[in-house]
């Protein structure tokens, strides 16, 4: 999934968590030009 900016990534991750997913299953990655957060869906897929 691609987002336009860091805020969209954070909102998406929080929304997924609020729906029962697991947020930040891996450490956040911020390389300046790219920002990455991982989540696990309800069925366990990352």
Secondary structure, DSSP 8 states (H G I E B T S, - for coil): ---SSHHHHHHHHHHHHHTT-EE-SS--EE-SS-EE--EE-TTS--
